[in-house]
Structure formats: structure tokens, C-alpha cells
Amino acid sequence: MNLLEDLKWRGVIYQQTDEEGLKETLEKEKISLYCGMDPTGDSMHIGHLLPFLTLRRFQNYGHRPIVLVGGATGLIGDPKMTEERTLQTIETVQHNVDCLTKQLKRIFDFEGENGATMVNNYDWTAPMNIITFLRDYGKHIGVNYMLAKDTIAKRLDSGISFTEFTYTIMQGMDFKLLYENYQCKLQIGGSDQWGNITTGLELIRKMVGEGSKAYGLTIPLVTKADGTKFGKTEGGAVWLDPEKTTPYEFYQFWINTADADVVKYLKYFTFLSKEEIDGLEKSVEEEPHLRKAQKALAEEITRLIHGQEALDQAIKITEALFSGDVKNLSAAEIKQGFKDVPSYEHAAGEEISIIDLLVAAKISPSKRQAREDVGNGAVSVNGERITDLEYVLSDQDKIEGQFTVIRRGKKKYFLIKYM
């Protein structure tokens, strides 16, 4: 299976500007191609991943990826369908550029003949004066052409500033400059980037020449089988930044993928072969209780984004929570795995009995209920069942002196923090 056949099998091609032309070009040569994103925040979330993973697939087939972070376009703002964006300061945008660059570098191989190149469009946009921009670029894109763009057309009634109106020219300028300076022949983007991609092709055609060979390809919007939004949990977006979404939470998101979605996500988000994914699809059909496909998906994407060590930690926490045996977890692992459970702070040097702790931490509503819970064997400390009504917590019950995990019943966890 060649590259385009693989992309079609995976379902990651939504639109192409010239399918036959791109096919012929890829059969003849290895090309440079790019995908970019604006630094509107300091972390990507999983909804941003698919275009960049598609770019990485091109690299795996020997092509050279160019990864663009839009330090300049991020200062302007790609028009939203509904309203103007709030302008960010140069300092904020630069901070976001630095954060996103670190995350993107995990996805690509920067070594070897087709090693990835990282660029920032601020480098060539900032030195340009307004006269050059208007004469060299604005002159080639008609107002009627821009008004036909979906995003701009939908903003005409509510209003659009001249700043955001010119965004598509700025992104088109990126493609033209990369075409000339990096021999970049293809831009990849999400389905919402079609208008900006075609503006770049228009600039290349008018400024470089009619015989220029450049192409655009967009990726479909990722959806869930039940129609709900992909990449959202009760806590919000699933971020790539481990401080916003821990590797354990990240792993849990993927391992909880529904059977109806898991094969599609394996095609989208992993580099497993067709044969491997076909085998996992068969497992979903014949032995869904084993959840082999979900485990493979969670392991592949967590390893890619956070590394093997973080994946091992996530699996260790998962297994400990499933078994209830948490005493072998480190304090850092406890912090990850019990991030969202109810917690109670207790002075580190003060002794407290299990009964008093259950009441103080509101784990049991009363001393009578606390005694009943302990007597019935419903309470465990760090995975060890406690039935002694006179039990007093000691330093041995404090994981690295910081935490004690209390479980009441089978699934209700509580975290005691020592201050």
C-alpha cells in the first residue's frame, strides 16, 4: 500500500486540491510539506493532533516535514465563525510558541535525510513593512475572492475587522515563502483551513508562475460515533501538557474509548499497520471484554506524546487502582492517580484514629457509621483492609510522608494529605 492508499484507508483525507497531480508528484519524488498551528494557547489538545500525525506519516514514507508555529499569525488571529478574537500580547504569544514547539518536537524525527524542520512565521513576517505586504501580496488577492471564503462570508453580518480580514493572505504568504525557500509543495491542515490553503496556492500561482506545482490537503473533523464532541471529558479538554492533563488521565481517556470508535481512532492516531489494526478490529468483534484495541490505542498514543516512562507509570497506577493495592505507588503516582478524588488535609505531626479520620474527612457521616464501616471491613488504608476499631494511623501509613489513600466500599477513594 502506498502513502495515499494508506491515508485513504485510515480515512484522514477530507479534501484535495489536485488529487491526480499530488499522486503523480509523490510517485516521482520525495517532497517537503508543511502543517502549522497558531499559538493561541500554551498547550495543544488532542483535537489538534490529527493533521500533525498525518504530516508524520509523510515523513515515515521518506518525505520531509516542515512544522510551522505561527508567531505572526497568532498575533492576528484566524477568524472564528462567530466573533473577533481577543488580541494577545507579543510576550504571551512567544511563551505559547515555546510551549507548543516542545510538544510538537515529540511527534517528529529531526534527524537524518528527511529530518523535520521547525519554523516560525514571525521570523519572515516581522521584518516586512506594510508597503511591501500590500504591494507584493495584497495586490494579488482580490476582495471578491476573499469574500467568497466561508469564514469571512459568515462574519459579514456580525462584522469582521480588517486585521482578521487579512489573515488568509498572511497564511497564504507562508505557503508561498516556504514553496520558494524550502521547496515545500504541499500544505496539510484541518478541514477549517481549506480557504487559507487555497489562498496560498493562489499566491504561488500568481507570484511564482502558472507552471508551479503545489497542492493542498485537508483532514476531516474527528467525531465520536454517538455524535458528541471528540476530545472532551467532564473536566474539559484533554491536553498534551502533563500539568493540565496528567499522563495517567491521558491514558485513561484513550483506554475508555467506546468499541464503536476504537478502530477509527487506531487508524487516525497510531502508526500500527493495517494488519495489526485488522487483528484488533477482529478482537473488538469477537472478544470485546478483553479491550485489546483500547489498550493498544492508549499505549501507542501515550508513549508517543509522553514517553515510555510516563506510559509505564500510567499503567502501574491503573493496575493499582483496579486491584485496590496502592501502597507500592510513589507520591508522584498518587498525585496523578488521585488528582480528582475528594481530599482532606491533616497536620503531619498529629496522631488520629481511623474512626476520627473517617468522620473528620467526611468519609463516613458519623462515628456510629464509621465504626460500622470499619467493623464490616468496608474501609482500607493504602489497600490494606482495617477492621480494628482502635486503629491509629502511623508514619507507616503515609506514602513518602505525604499521602494516605482511604477506600470505603469498592470504588469510593479519598486522599489524605499531610501538611
C-alpha positions in Angstrom: 0.0 0.0 0.0 1.5 3.4 -1.0 1.2 6.5 1.1 -2.0 7.9 -0.4 -3.7 4.5 -0.3 -2.7 4.3 3.4 -4.1 7.7 4.1 -7.4 6.8 2.4 -7.7 3.5 4.3 -7.2 5.4 7.5 -9.9 7.9 6.5 -7.7 11.0 7.1 -8.2 12.7 3.7 -11.1 15.1 3.5 -10.3 17.4 0.6 -7.5 17.7 -2.0 -6.9 20.5 -4.4 -5.4 18.2 -7.1 -5.6 14.5 -6.3 -4.0 13.3 -9.6 -1.3 15.9 -9.5 -0.3 15.1 -6.0 -0.3 11.4 -6.7 2.0 11.8 -9.7 4.3 14.1 -7.8 4.6 11.6 -4.9 5.4 8.8 -7.3 8.3 10.7 -8.8 9.9 12.4 -5.9 10.2 13.0 -2.1 8.7 16.3 -1.3 8.8 18.9 1.5 5.4 19.7 3.0 4.1 21.6 6.0 1.4 21.9 8.6 1.1 24.8 11.0 -0.8 26.0 14.1 -1.2 29.3 15.8 -0.1 29.7 19.4 -3.5 30.7 20.8 -2.7 28.8 24.0 0.2 27.3 25.7 -0.7 23.6 25.0 -2.2 21.6 22.2 -5.1 19.3 23.0 -5.9 16.0 21.3 -8.1 17.7 18.8 -5.0 19.3 17.3 -3.2 16.0 16.8 -4.5 14.5 13.6 -3.0 16.9 11.0 0.4 16.6 12.6 0.2 12.9 12.8 -0.7 12.9 9.1 2.3 15.0 8.5 4.4 12.4 10.4 3.0 9.7 8.1 4.5 11.5 5.1 7.9 11.6 7.0 7.6 7.8 7.6 7.4 7.4 3.8 10.5 9.5 3.2 9.2 13.0 2.8 10.4 16.0 4.7 8.0 17.7 7.1 8.1 21.4 8.0 6.4 22.2 11.3 5.2 25.8 11.5 4.3 27.6 14.7 2.6 30.9 13.8 4.2 33.5 15.9 3.0 36.2 13.5 -0.4 34.8 12.6 -1.0 34.1 16.2 -0.8 37.9 16.9 -3.6 38.4 14.3 -6.0 35.5 14.8 -7.6 33.2 12.3 -11.2 34.5 12.1 -13.7 32.5 14.1 -17.2 31.8 12.7 -18.9 33.9 15.4 -16.8 36.8 16.7 -13.4 38.6 16.8 -10.6 37.1 18.7 -9.1 38.9 21.6 -5.6 40.0 20.6 -2.7 38.5 22.6 0.5 40.3 23.7 3.8 39.5 22.0 5.1 38.1 25.3 2.1 35.7 25.6 2.4 34.6 22.1 6.1 33.9 22.4 5.5 31.9 25.6 2.9 29.9 23.8 5.3 29.4 20.8 8.0 28.0 23.2 5.5 25.6 24.8 4.0 24.3 21.6 7.4 23.8 20.0 8.4 21.4 22.8 5.2 19.4 22.3 5.5 19.2 18.5 9.1 18.1 18.7 7.9 14.9 20.4 5.9 13.9 17.3 8.6 14.2 14.6 12.1 12.9 13.9 14.5 15.8 13.4 17.5 13.7 12.4 18.5 12.1 9.1 18.0 13.0 5.4 14.3 13.8 5.8 14.5 15.2 9.3 11.8 17.6 10.2 12.3 21.4 10.1 10.7 23.7 12.7 9.9 27.3 11.5 8.1 30.3 13.0 6.4 32.7 10.5 7.2 35.7 12.8 10.8 35.4 11.5 9.9 36.5 8.0 6.7 38.5 8.8 8.0 40.8 11.5 10.7 42.5 9.3 8.2 43.2 6.5 6.8 46.7 6.3 3.2 47.4 5.4 4.0 48.8 2.0 5.7 45.5 1.0 2.8 43.5 2.3 0.2 45.5 0.4 2.1 45.8 -2.8 3.7 42.3 -3.0 0.9 40.2 -1.5 -2.3 42.2 -1.1 -2.3 43.2 -4.8 -2.6 39.6 -5.9 -5.7 38.7 -3.8 -9.0 40.3 -4.8 -11.6 41.4 -2.3 -14.3 39.4 -4.1 -12.0 36.3 -3.8 -11.7 36.8 -0.1 -15.4 37.5 0.4 -16.1 34.1 -1.1 -14.2 32.4 1.8 -16.7 30.6 4.1 -15.4 32.1 7.4 -15.3 35.7 6.0 -18.7 35.3 4.4 -20.3 34.2 7.6 -18.8 37.1 9.5 -20.0 39.8 7.2 -23.3 40.3 9.1 -21.8 40.3 12.6 -18.7 42.3 11.4 -15.1 41.5 10.8 -12.1 43.7 11.4 -9.6 44.5 8.6 -7.0 42.7 10.8 -8.8 39.4 10.7 -9.9 40.0 7.1 -6.2 39.9 6.1 -5.4 36.7 8.0 -5.9 34.5 4.9 -3.3 36.5 3.0 -0.8 36.1 5.8 -1.1 32.4 5.9 -1.0 32.3 2.1 2.2 34.2 2.2 3.7 31.5 4.5 2.9 28.8 1.9 4.4 30.9 -0.9 7.6 31.7 1.0 8.0 28.0 2.1 7.5 26.9 -1.5 10.3 29.2 -2.7 12.8 28.8 0.2 12.1 25.2 1.3 10.7 23.7 -2.0 7.5 23.0 0.0 4.9 21.6 -2.4 2.1 20.6 0.0 0.2 22.1 2.9 -1.8 19.9 5.3 -4.5 21.4 7.6 -7.8 20.7 9.3 -11.0 21.0 7.3 -11.4 24.6 8.5 -8.1 25.6 6.8 -9.3 24.9 3.2 -9.8 28.6 2.5 -6.3 29.6 3.8 -4.6 26.8 2.0 -6.2 27.7 -1.4 -5.1 31.4 -0.8 -1.5 30.1 -0.5 -1.9 28.2 -3.8 -3.4 31.4 -5.4 -0.3 33.4 -4.4 2.1 30.7 -5.6 0.3 30.6 -9.0 0.3 34.4 -9.4 3.7 35.2 -8.0 5.8 32.1 -8.8 4.2 31.1 -12.1 1.4 29.1 -13.7 3.7 26.0 -14.0 4.3 25.8 -10.3 3.4 22.5 -8.6 1.8 22.9 -5.2 -1.0 21.2 -3.5 -3.4 21.3 -0.5 -4.9 18.5 1.5 -7.3 18.8 4.5 -8.1 16.4 7.3 -11.6 15.6 8.5 -13.0 16.8 11.8 -12.7 14.0 14.3 -16.1 12.9 15.6 -17.5 10.3 18.0 -20.0 7.6 17.0 -22.6 9.0 19.4 -22.3 12.5 17.9 -20.7 14.1 21.0 -17.6 16.2 20.7 -14.3 14.3 20.5 -11.5 15.1 23.0 -13.7 16.4 25.8 -14.2 14.9 29.3 -16.1 16.2 32.3 -13.0 18.1 33.3 -12.7 19.8 29.9 -10.2 19.3 27.0 -7.6 16.5 27.0 -4.4 18.5 26.9 -0.9 17.4 25.8 0.7 19.4 28.7 1.1 16.9 31.6 0.5 19.7 34.1 -3.0 20.2 32.6 -3.8 16.6 31.8 -1.6 14.0 33.6 -0.2 11.1 31.6 -2.5 8.9 33.7 -5.6 10.9 32.8 -4.4 11.0 29.2 -4.0 7.2 29.1 -7.4 6.8 30.8 -9.1 8.9 28.1 -7.9 6.6 25.4 -8.5 3.3 27.2 -12.1 4.3 27.8 -12.8 4.7 24.1 -16.1 3.1 23.1 -16.0 0.0 20.9 -17.8 1.9 18.2 -14.9 4.4 17.9 -11.7 2.5 18.8 -10.9 1.1 15.3 -11.3 4.5 13.7 -9.1 6.1 16.4 -6.4 3.3 15.9 -6.3 4.3 12.2 -6.2 8.0 13.0 -3.9 8.3 15.9 -1.5 5.3 15.8 1.2 4.1 13.4 0.2 0.5 13.7 0.0 -1.4 10.4 -3.2 -2.4 8.6 -2.6 -6.0 9.6 -2.2 -5.1 13.2 -5.4 -2.9 13.2 -7.4 -5.5 11.3 -6.4 -8.0 14.1 -7.5 -5.6 16.8 -10.8 -5.0 15.0 -11.4 -8.7 15.0 -10.8 -8.7 18.7 -13.4 -6.0 19.2 -15.9 -8.1 17.4 -15.1 -11.4 18.9 -13.7 -10.7 22.4 -14.7 -7.1 23.3 -14.4 -7.8 27.0 -10.6 -8.1 26.7 -10.4 -4.5 25.3 -7.2 -5.2 23.4 -7.9 -2.5 20.9 -8.3 0.2 23.6 -5.2 -0.9 25.4 -3.2 -0.7 22.2 -4.6 2.7 21.4 -3.9 4.1 24.8 -0.4 2.6 24.9 0.6 3.9 21.4 -0.6 7.4 21.8 0.6 7.9 25.4 4.0 6.6 24.5 4.2 9.0 21.6 3.2 12.1 23.5 4.6 11.4 27.0 7.3 8.7 26.5 7.7 5.2 27.7 8.4 6.1 31.4 5.1 8.0 31.7 3.2 5.2 30.0 4.7 2.7 32.4 3.6 5.0 35.3 0.1 5.3 33.9 -0.3 1.5 33.5 1.1 1.0 37.1 -1.5 3.5 38.5 -4.3 1.9 36.5 -3.5 -1.6 37.8 -3.1 -0.4 41.4 -6.5 1.4 41.3 -8.2 -1.7 39.7 -6.8 -4.0 42.4 -7.0 -1.5 45.2 -3.4 -2.2 46.2 -1.9 1.3 46.2 0.8 1.0 48.8 3.5 0.5 46.1 2.7 3.7 44.3 5.1 6.6 44.7 3.8 10.0 46.0 4.1 11.4 42.4 2.0 8.5 41.1 -0.6 9.0 43.9 -0.8 12.7 42.9 -1.6 11.7 39.3 -4.0 8.9 40.0 -6.0 10.6 42.8 -5.9 14.1 41.3 -9.7 14.5 41.3 -10.8 12.4 44.3 -12.1 14.1 47.5 -9.3 15.1 49.8 -8.7 16.1 53.4 -5.7 17.9 54.9 -4.3 16.7 58.3 -1.4 18.0 60.3 1.6 15.8 59.7 2.6 15.5 63.4 -0.8 14.8 64.9 -2.0 11.3 65.6 -5.5 10.4 64.6 -7.6 7.3 64.9 -9.2 5.7 61.9 -12.7 6.4 63.3 -11.9 10.1 63.9 -10.3 10.4 60.5 -13.3 8.9 58.7 -15.6 11.5 60.3 -13.2 14.5 60.0 -12.7 13.8 56.3 -16.4 13.3 55.8 -15.8 9.7 54.5 -18.4 8.5 57.0 -21.2 10.7 58.1 -21.0 9.9 61.8 -18.9 7.9 64.4 -21.6 5.3 64.5 -21.4 4.8 60.8 -17.6 4.9 60.8 -17.5 2.1 63.4 -19.9 0.1 61.4 -17.9 0.6 58.2 -14.6 -0.4 59.9 -16.3 -3.4 61.6 -17.8 -4.6 58.4 -14.4 -4.5 56.6 -15.5 -1.7 54.2 -12.5 0.5 54.9 -9.0 0.1 53.7 -5.8 2.2 54.2 -3.4 2.1 51.2 -5.1 -1.1 50.0 -5.0 -2.9 53.4 -8.4 -3.6 55.0 -8.7 -2.2 58.5 -11.1 -3.9 61.0 -9.6 -2.7 64.3 -11.9 0.0 65.7 -9.0 1.3 67.8 -6.6 1.6 64.8 -4.4 4.8 64.9 -2.7 5.9 61.7 1.1 5.9 61.9 4.0 7.1 59.7 3.9 3.7 58.0 0.5 4.6 56.6 1.9 7.8 55.0 3.2 7.3 51.5 6.5 9.2 51.4 5.1 11.2 54.3 2.7 13.0 52.0 -0.4 10.9 51.4 -2.7 8.2 52.7 -5.3 6.6 50.5 -8.6 5.6 52.1 -11.1 3.5 50.3 -14.6 3.0 51.5 -16.5 0.3 49.8 -15.3 -1.0 46.4 -14.9 2.2 44.5 -15.0 5.3 46.8 -11.5 6.7 47.2 -10.4 9.6 49.4 -7.0 11.2 49.7 -5.5 12.3 53.0 -2.8 15.0 52.5 -0.3 15.8 55.3 0.6 19.4 55.8 
